Amino acid sequence: MARDTFSGLPRPTRPVLIVIASDWRRFREYVGDVAAEWGSAFAFPSDGRIVMQGSSAGSDAGDPEAVLRHELAHLALHEFLGDLPPRWFDEGYASFVANEWGRDQVLATNVALALRGTPSLDTLDAGFSAGATQAGATYALAYRAVADMAALDRTHGLALLFAYWPRTRSLDQAVRAAYGITLADFEKRWAAQTRRRYGALAVFADLTVATLALLFVITPLYLVRRQRDRTRLATMIAREAEQEKMERDAAIEALLRSLPPASDSPGNATTQP
């Protein structure tokens, strides 16, 4: 109740129903089949309702206070703008006002961002329903887009954007009026900044993981090879020593055989007649 205002928006006035599901089965029953299978909480702006998991939820459900603020932000945004915001802005704004800084960590390990570049804002919406992994990256990119847009005006943040948006009914025109650039220009700036900021980190992280995995595989093989080489060297040394001994014994025997027979001693001499 102490934080029921959201960046750039007027204070919400509509009542909100927060439903806490006692277990996963009840949670899926409350949200219905339209919600993604991997979601941990859902907001339904049309009837001012939020469904969250209860105390039986796992750690992947997130921090309950941050999750609740994220879902409340959806309701506040729709209360003021209706269906004007595209999905990427809707989700990005909710992550932004919920201070979900951990989204950046997803981008820092997203190698596809470095290899294929940042997707366009228009194509982001499809990523929210493309599975848990892809959706995680899409949420992170949407969060980054809204955060970068708010950073265009250090004084007013998103306030001027929200002031112009209901009048113009156009995000592009609202961005022009609030920040003095087109939405296309902002998109280029956001894509370049995102790739420059996180692309190198993603490649580095991927190379680090690949290196560790390679070392994990190679190290046992190296140790086995080293032990085998030591055994082989010891065997070769033993064989060479044995060969040298045999050659030495053979040389001594040959030398002894080459010596003339010993002469008779004087005590055994005979007198010739």
ABEGO torsion letter per residue (X at the ends): XAAABBBGBBBBABBBBBBBBABAAAAAAAAEAABBAABABBBBAAAGBBBBBBAABBAAAEBAAAAAAAAAAAAAAAAAAEAABBAAAAAAAAAAAAGBAAAAAAAAABAAAAAAEBBBAAAAAAAAAAEAAAAAAAAAAAAAAAAAAAAABAAAEAAAAAAAAAAAGBAAAAAAAAAGBBAAAAAAAAAAAAAAAAAAAAAAAAAAAAAAAAAAAAAAAAAAAAAAAAAAAAAAAAAAAAAAAAAAAAAAAAAAAABBBBBBBAAABBBBX
